[in-house]
Amino acid sequence: MPRVTISEPDKTPQPYRFPLERKLINIGRGHDNDIVIDCGSVSTQHSVMERITGGYILRDNGSTNGIKQDGTLMEVIDLYDGIEILVGDIPFAFQLSEEEIDQLSKETYTPHQKKKVLQKKKLPDTKSDDDAPVRKPKPSDPPPPLRPAPMASAKPGMNPLLVILLMAAAVIGGMAIRHYKDHQKWLFIEPVTSTQEAPSTADEPTAE
């Protein structure tokens, strides 16, 4: 019968034996398990040892601290004679007799070893866009699109009278330019003409 030895702190190592015909062996802190481990690092229904074709595997049952092989969290561990692993923080040793090894070798064995995939916890979305990390652009990234410059708007404190005067000056200036183009003279300005005064005859001698 396969032998499982559990070594709890400050306790004598406890061996468990099961017949090869046993398909499932439940392991955990709960008293309804086949192997009870009274330790805080072990969940109530921690893991399951399964008899498969050609041997045994230990499968994690969604426990808090998981099962570890050589310090690595695993989802499934292939059990072989002499292996030592951790259930939570508790050492778990697995042994087979020579007769059991010979019997299991006649069966076709398929490895089930699988590491545990750690799921990242999603934090609540409380940060604004300004708090988001800035990703450095890569050389292969396309250049950012050009954005038009914002149009300048009138200042809220501008005097309405000044605005009216500027508009009037623009209208008058436009009329003056158009008048000059049509008549070749400026609006409201009369051309200056030079006049010559006739010489006075008051002082000239008259014929007698």
Order of alpha helices (4+ residues) and beta strands (2+ residues): beta-beta-beta-beta-beta-beta-beta-beta-beta-beta-alpha-beta-alpha
